[in-house]
């Protein structure tokens, strides 16, 4: 297992009927790193995860995971991976400990090993005191943590997490981030999907941005941020004339315009020096700019910057995946 | 670093070789635990058979003349009817697994579909066996009498067990095929109605002529006739042979189709 790449995929394609979900995806994930697949609902993230975790066969293309071919060596791949999907995959009528012991047995641990591993994981995930409670009585965050723990019983080398933090509150989300960071420190490779730029930025060594079934950009967070505005300074102008003047003065630096609101967006690092500099430059007389605001980039900004058009589906809905039913 | 070691087990633990036997045993344990803790399932599988028996004996029984104590006549019918009701539970639990993230987790652990489904079938058989015992206990208390010897009892138990096994696998098949637990529930309706058009509750010759042909030749009737005859200690003719043939047929077809359908659904 001295392979450099934990995941190597090339030319992956998948359609469901007339709907093309993946349209030739290539990517490589280095061992012992976090890889984030960033994209809106319906971009094909879940389908890609299901193909790489051997649950769905691609129509074309292939991949190696943990050194094994996903088509030929399914079983070996499955011994090396774990998948934590968007749906929480633990039984509400079993206790946390029972769920983990069951998964540990299925992963091939002996009874004593399973018991020990369950105890360790429950402690690690802050669930020790809830070990003997039925999962139906857990909070959403606890259930997610247990679900993630259940994916780790077999000590997988490659861990797939499909939107691990969607629907979690901030403390739970931060706890999840900490777990992922710790996982990688133990040598595992984490492949996660997310709709949140901030999450990908915070966790990932490499990010692939997907839209409509294709990878539109790939690189480290720093690489990507150099391509997109880290933050956006939005100037709202006093009238149409000022709008035109300022837009012309900024030229190629304009990242977004909204004529109806007479606003112009320009990249900024958010520092007072830069903001003042831009204001002085475009509005030396102090009359053209009515208000300004600094925005953190959203997924839409990333897509706008990378693809020249907005995302194909709304990113406002965070809980529903509009991909075809994957059953 | 010691804190994070729990995230990855020791090397020795990672070299497990999961066996099919372990998988099946684990899945059976899971299904049994889940049904034991599901109040609705417990009510359907344990209380309903007893309530139905009391209902048939005390509400309808007085008006039905079968030539003997009605409780002795109706017990096999109640057991078969409840196997039908129980099949809904089985189909729904299989379907819930099929439509829920847990199946992805199982499959990514390389647990076979057969192991998952077997767990549900085993739980179904255990639930039905428990309700059967309970029904007999109550039946004896309200006047059920049997002239059968131990062999008769064993034979009757064998036929019932075969029927329960066949119906459970059929229900599991429904669960694998159905697009949702609600649909699975709906599909099992015909299993619940089949016993009514058999000799379960009334003698077939009291039915209209056009129905008698169906009632005589559907799978439930030989099962009922076998169990009733074996417990009565009266001649059963070829009923047990017919019953076992039906059950084996249903069983083989259901198991085969389940495996095929499971592959299709999860391909």
Interface residues (C-beta under 8 A of the other chain):
Chain A: X50 X53 X54 X55 X56 X57 X75 X78 X79 X81 X82 X83 X84 X85 X86 X87 X88 X89 X90 X91 X93 X94 X98 X102 X103 X105 X106 X107 X108 X109 X110 X113 X117 X120 X121 X123 X124 X134 X150 X151 X152 X153 X154 X155 X179 X182 X183 X185 X186 X187 X188 X327
Chain B: X1 X3 X4 X5 X6 X7 X8 X9 X13 X14 X16 X17 X18 X22 X23 X26 X29 X30 X33 X34 X37 X38 X98 X99 X100 X101 X102 X104 X105 X106 X107 X108 X109 X110 X111 X179 X265 X266 X267
